Amino acid sequence: MTWLVQCRRINDPFSDPGIFIDFRFGRRALLFDLGDLTPLSGRELLRVTHAFVSHTHMDHFGGFDRLLRACLHRAAPLHLVGPAGFVDQVESRLRSYTWNLLGTDSCDFVLTACELGGNAGGAHSEFRAREAFRRCARPAVDFSAGILLDEQDFRIESVVLDHGTPCLAFALQEKLRVNIWKEGLDALGLPVGAWLNEAKRAVRRGAADAELIAVDGQRSVPLGLLRQHALRTAPGQRIAYVVDAAHEPANVARIVGLARGADQLFIETTFLQEDAALAAERRHLTAMQAGAIARMAAAAQLIPMHFSGRYLEREDELRREAQAAFQAAGGCASS
């Protein structure tokens, strides 16, 4: 059974962190962080509908301009979410440019920015190209449950971590996966088509087997029959992303809760444990701490990232240290 999304690190682990989340069955993508986006093609950037920014240190937000430039003349909106104060910072970036060539005949591109504040809610504003990206306040979004985006097939969850400044960690949770078994459809004499989306929705909401699913204007079929012959279900994957967090009890508890049972945990392994004092001073994790957190979260796969440049000749040591701390639970570390 195939996953809804595929994800990959945008850069090598010594460069700016961030992951590109690509939808397998649609022209759509998401970003966790906006560091250096140079490795992504213009076509990939055009598919981005939402970007979730952990915080606005340069290595996590410096790619904003490239994403904006790629999307500036498209009709589909771009949605950004970041920590407290994020909307002001987006406005400042937009105001740093001259927009005299934009007007009422320009493409009606819209950028929205929301922030997850200390009270689990915060500012929400809209910026329109036709208005030279003038800020227009919108009602605050309720993020009290830690849910930043909730759609039919997936949701994005977040917690606020301490990095000397609020820093968000994210998780993508696919909802129940429902795949079509074409051989079963053929046996029932039913066609592949858009009508199957309603069948999938019915399964996800727990509808009864007796519920009828319309195939076309003349035919309907009981959901139970489809379940038996043509639909296959499985739990959705969970992808967690954690960067720039001090190794403190509150942070560890939040990370473990967010990454619990993750199929893939992308996590910073910035320093070696021998430099734990420096890691604490700079409010980052060591490789050993990251591996231990992944073990506590019972993650299936640890993907280390955000290595300090001081270890350019010692990359293998970072990986071994993280894996040693993680392997006690039988986990699998990935390059």
PLY file of the C-alpha trace (Angstrom):
ply
format ascii 1.0
element vertex 335
property float x
property float y
property float z
element edge 334
property int vertex1
property int vertex2
end_header
0.00 0.00 0.00
1.47 3.35 -1.02
1.95 6.38 1.20
0.14 9.64 0.52
3.39 11.66 0.57
7.09 11.24 0.06
9.52 13.49 1.90
13.19 14.28 1.69
15.76 16.62 3.17
16.23 19.67 0.95
19.95 20.00 1.66
22.82 17.90 2.94
22.92 17.60 6.76
25.62 20.29 7.14
23.53 22.86 5.25
20.25 24.59 6.05
17.65 22.20 7.48
14.26 21.65 5.92
12.21 18.94 4.26
10.18 18.85 1.07
6.95 16.88 1.36
5.68 15.80 -2.04
2.18 14.42 -2.61
2.29 11.30 -4.74
-1.17 11.71 -6.25
-1.52 15.42 -6.87
0.38 18.50 -7.96
1.03 19.65 -4.43
3.84 19.91 -1.90
4.53 21.25 1.60
7.67 22.64 3.21
8.92 22.34 6.75
11.26 25.37 7.04
12.43 27.90 4.49
16.22 27.77 4.58
18.27 27.50 1.40
15.81 26.27 -1.26
18.30 26.27 -4.13
18.17 22.46 -4.61
14.42 22.64 -5.34
13.38 23.30 -8.92
10.97 26.05 -9.88
8.43 23.38 -10.75
8.69 21.90 -7.26
8.34 25.29 -5.61
5.23 26.03 -7.67
3.57 22.99 -6.10
4.02 24.31 -2.55
0.71 25.28 -0.96
1.86 25.61 2.67
5.20 26.32 4.34
5.62 25.77 8.08
8.52 27.74 9.55
10.08 26.63 12.83
11.55 30.09 13.58
13.12 32.93 11.68
16.84 32.43 12.17
18.39 32.93 8.75
19.08 29.24 8.09
15.38 28.50 8.56
13.83 31.49 6.80
16.39 32.74 4.29
14.66 30.98 1.39
11.42 32.94 1.76
12.34 35.25 -1.11
12.96 32.39 -3.55
9.63 30.77 -2.72
7.80 34.09 -3.07
9.47 34.80 -6.41
8.48 31.37 -7.73
4.84 31.78 -6.67
4.35 35.48 -7.37
2.48 35.07 -10.66
0.37 32.03 -9.86
-3.32 32.10 -9.00
-3.17 29.63 -6.10
-2.48 31.15 -2.67
0.55 30.41 -0.50
-0.01 29.84 3.21
2.72 30.35 5.82
2.69 29.44 9.52
5.37 30.35 12.04
5.92 31.19 15.73
4.90 34.27 17.70
5.85 37.48 15.89
5.98 35.72 12.52
3.36 37.85 10.75
5.26 41.05 11.54
8.40 39.49 10.11
6.66 38.39 6.91
5.28 41.90 6.52
8.77 43.35 6.96
10.17 41.10 4.24
7.40 42.08 1.86
7.81 45.78 2.63
11.51 45.61 1.82
10.68 45.34 -1.91
9.26 47.85 -4.37
5.95 46.67 -5.86
5.14 49.54 -8.24
4.66 47.13 -11.16
1.82 45.35 -9.41
-1.73 46.61 -9.76
-5.34 45.65 -10.34
-4.46 43.86 -13.57
-1.80 41.70 -11.89
-2.34 38.05 -11.11
-4.38 37.92 -7.90
-1.75 36.05 -5.91
-2.48 35.88 -2.18
-0.07 35.12 0.64
-1.40 34.40 4.12
0.63 34.28 7.32
-0.45 32.88 10.68
1.40 32.40 13.92
1.23 29.89 16.74
1.62 32.08 19.80
2.08 31.27 23.44
-1.68 31.02 23.95
-1.94 28.56 21.01
-3.28 31.29 18.76
-2.08 34.48 17.23
-2.14 36.96 14.42
-3.43 36.05 10.98
-3.00 38.36 8.02
-3.42 38.34 4.27
-1.20 40.01 1.68
-2.44 40.42 -1.90
-0.26 41.12 -4.92
-2.90 43.41 -6.43
-2.63 45.57 -3.30
1.18 45.66 -3.38
1.16 43.20 -0.47
-0.45 45.61 1.95
-1.18 43.82 5.22
-4.83 43.04 5.87
-5.64 41.56 9.27
-7.89 38.52 9.44
-9.52 36.82 12.45
-7.05 34.90 14.61
-6.84 31.18 13.95
-7.48 28.80 16.85
-4.45 26.53 17.18
-5.30 25.51 20.75
-5.24 21.80 19.90
-1.84 22.16 18.22
-3.38 21.44 14.81
-2.10 23.84 12.14
-3.88 22.26 9.18
-6.57 19.59 9.07
-7.63 18.17 5.71
-9.40 15.05 4.53
-6.23 12.99 4.08
-3.81 14.43 6.64
-3.20 16.97 9.37
-0.21 19.03 10.50
0.49 19.14 14.24
2.90 21.37 16.11
4.41 22.07 19.52
6.35 25.11 20.69
9.92 24.44 21.84
12.46 26.67 23.58
15.54 27.67 21.59
16.05 30.93 23.44
13.23 32.01 21.14
10.01 30.12 20.39
10.71 27.38 17.85
8.07 25.13 16.34
8.39 21.40 15.73
6.01 19.77 13.26
4.44 16.43 12.46
2.46 15.33 9.43
-0.05 12.60 10.23
-1.70 10.81 7.34
-5.20 9.76 8.19
-6.47 6.26 7.52
-5.18 5.20 4.12
-7.81 3.78 1.80
-6.51 2.32 -1.46
-8.45 0.89 -4.37
-7.95 -2.71 -5.46
-8.74 -2.58 -9.17
-9.10 -6.35 -9.53
-11.88 -6.18 -6.95
-13.61 -3.40 -8.83
-13.36 -5.40 -12.03
-14.93 -8.42 -10.31
-17.84 -6.22 -9.22
-18.17 -4.77 -12.71
-17.51 -1.26 -11.41
-15.38 1.45 -13.07
-12.53 3.44 -11.63
-13.68 7.04 -11.21
-14.16 10.08 -9.03
-17.07 8.36 -7.26
-14.51 6.33 -5.31
-13.47 9.46 -3.41
-16.83 9.41 -1.65
-16.30 5.76 -0.78
-12.93 6.63 0.76
-14.48 9.50 2.72
-17.21 7.18 4.02
-14.62 4.67 5.23
-12.61 7.36 7.02
-15.67 8.65 8.87
-16.64 5.12 9.93
-19.86 4.86 7.90
-21.93 1.68 8.20
-21.62 -1.11 5.64
-25.22 -0.50 4.55
-24.51 3.07 3.40
-25.00 3.36 -0.36
-22.28 4.91 -2.49
-23.42 6.41 -5.78
-21.44 5.12 -8.75
-23.30 7.14 -11.38
-26.82 8.39 -11.99
-28.19 4.84 -12.27
-26.17 2.72 -9.83
-25.31 2.64 -6.14
-23.37 0.04 -4.21
-23.27 -0.77 -0.46
-20.09 0.39 1.24
-19.70 -3.03 2.86
-19.46 -4.69 -0.56
-16.71 -2.28 -1.55
-14.91 -2.88 1.75
-15.01 -6.61 1.15
-13.86 -6.64 -2.45
-12.26 -3.38 -3.56
-11.01 -1.25 -0.66
-7.87 -1.83 1.39
-7.12 0.20 4.53
-4.02 0.78 6.64
-2.86 3.35 9.19
-1.33 6.50 7.71
2.32 7.35 8.18
3.60 9.94 10.66
6.52 12.24 9.82
8.03 14.41 12.56
10.48 17.30 12.15
12.45 18.73 15.09
15.19 21.37 14.91
16.81 23.90 17.23
15.73 22.83 20.70
17.52 22.99 24.02
17.83 19.67 25.85
15.47 20.56 28.69
12.77 18.39 30.30
9.88 20.43 28.91
11.31 20.34 25.39
12.04 16.63 25.57
8.51 15.84 26.77
6.97 17.88 23.95
9.21 16.34 21.30
8.49 12.81 22.50
4.76 13.51 22.45
4.89 14.94 18.95
7.14 12.21 17.53
5.44 9.28 19.29
5.37 6.32 16.89
6.70 8.37 13.98
7.58 6.38 10.88
10.27 8.99 10.16
11.74 11.42 12.66
13.90 14.16 11.13
15.79 15.59 14.09
18.78 17.83 14.61
21.97 16.10 15.75
24.01 19.27 15.89
26.83 18.47 18.31
28.70 15.44 19.60
28.09 14.56 23.23
31.68 15.55 24.05
30.52 19.11 23.31
27.35 18.89 25.38
28.24 22.08 27.28
28.48 23.98 23.98
25.20 22.42 22.82
23.52 23.57 26.01
24.94 27.08 25.60
23.63 27.28 22.03
20.39 25.50 22.90
20.81 22.63 20.44
20.71 18.84 20.79
23.66 16.50 20.71
23.57 13.37 18.58
23.27 11.21 21.70
20.37 13.30 23.01
18.59 13.15 19.66
18.99 9.37 19.48
17.69 8.96 23.02
14.67 11.14 22.27
13.91 9.08 19.16
14.13 5.94 21.30
11.76 7.38 23.92
9.32 8.33 21.16
9.47 4.79 19.72
10.13 6.23 16.27
10.65 3.67 13.54
13.36 5.60 11.71
15.74 8.34 12.83
16.97 10.74 10.14
19.73 12.96 11.56
20.20 16.48 10.24
21.46 20.01 11.00
25.07 19.00 11.75
27.46 21.67 13.03
30.16 22.59 10.54
32.79 21.94 13.20
32.36 18.22 12.42
32.90 18.31 8.66
35.62 15.68 9.03
33.71 13.71 11.70
30.31 13.16 10.13
30.42 9.42 10.78
30.90 10.05 14.50
27.71 12.09 14.64
25.80 9.32 12.90
27.26 6.56 15.05
26.55 8.43 18.27
22.93 9.08 17.30
22.41 5.51 16.16
23.99 4.01 19.29
21.57 5.97 21.49
18.66 4.99 19.27
19.47 1.33 18.58
18.73 0.21 22.12
15.09 0.13 20.99
15.87 -1.65 17.76
15.25 1.47 15.72
16.64 2.16 12.28
18.79 5.20 11.62
18.94 6.54 8.09
21.43 8.66 6.22
0 1
1 2
2 3
3 4
4 5
5 6
6 7
7 8
8 9
9 10
10 11
11 12
12 13
13 14
14 15
15 16
16 17
17 18
18 19
19 20
20 21
21 22
22 23
23 24
24 25
25 26
26 27
27 28
28 29
29 30
30 31
31 32
32 33
33 34
34 35
35 36
36 37
37 38
38 39
39 40
40 41
41 42
42 43
43 44
44 45
45 46
46 47
47 48
48 49
49 50
50 51
51 52
52 53
53 54
54 55
55 56
56 57
57 58
58 59
59 60
60 61
61 62
62 63
63 64
64 65
65 66
66 67
67 68
68 69
69 70
70 71
71 72
72 73
73 74
74 75
75 76
76 77
77 78
78 79
79 80
80 81
81 82
82 83
83 84
84 85
85 86
86 87
87 88
88 89
89 90
90 91
91 92
92 93
93 94
94 95
95 96
96 97
97 98
98 99
99 100
100 101
101 102
102 103
103 104
104 105
105 106
106 107
107 108
108 109
109 110
110 111
111 112
112 113
113 114
114 115
115 116
116 117
117 118
118 119
119 120
120 121
121 122
122 123
123 124
124 125
125 126
126 127
127 128
128 129
129 130
130 131
131 132
132 133
133 134
134 135
135 136
136 137
137 138
138 139
139 140
140 141
141 142
142 143
143 144
144 145
145 146
146 147
147 148
148 149
149 150
150 151
151 152
152 153
153 154
154 155
155 156
156 157
157 158
158 159
159 160
160 161
161 162
162 163
163 164
164 165
165 166
166 167
167 168
168 169
169 170
170 171
171 172
172 173
173 174
174 175
175 176
176 177
177 178
178 179
179 180
180 181
181 182
182 183
183 184
184 185
185 186
186 187
187 188
188 189
189 190
190 191
191 192
192 193
193 194
194 195
195 196
196 197
197 198
198 199
199 200
200 201
201 202
202 203
203 204
204 205
205 206
206 207
207 208
208 209
209 210
210 211
211 212
212 213
213 214
214 215
215 216
216 217
217 218
218 219
219 220
220 221
221 222
222 223
223 224
224 225
225 226
226 227
227 228
228 229
229 230
230 231
231 232
232 233
233 234
234 235
235 236
236 237
237 238
238 239
239 240
240 241
241 242
242 243
243 244
244 245
245 246
246 247
247 248
248 249
249 250
250 251
251 252
252 253
253 254
254 255
255 256
256 257
257 258
258 259
259 260
260 261
261 262
262 263
263 264
264 265
265 266
266 267
267 268
268 269
269 270
270 271
271 272
272 273
273 274
274 275
275 276
276 277
277 278
278 279
279 280
280 281
281 282
282 283
283 284
284 285
285 286
286 287
287 288
288 289
289 290
290 291
291 292
292 293
293 294
294 295
295 296
296 297
297 298
298 299
299 300
300 301
301 302
302 303
303 304
304 305
305 306
306 307
307 308
308 309
309 310
310 311
311 312
312 313
313 314
314 315
315 316
316 317
317 318
318 319
319 320
320 321
321 322
322 323
323 324
324 325
325 326
326 327
327 328
328 329
329 330
330 331
331 332
332 333
333 334
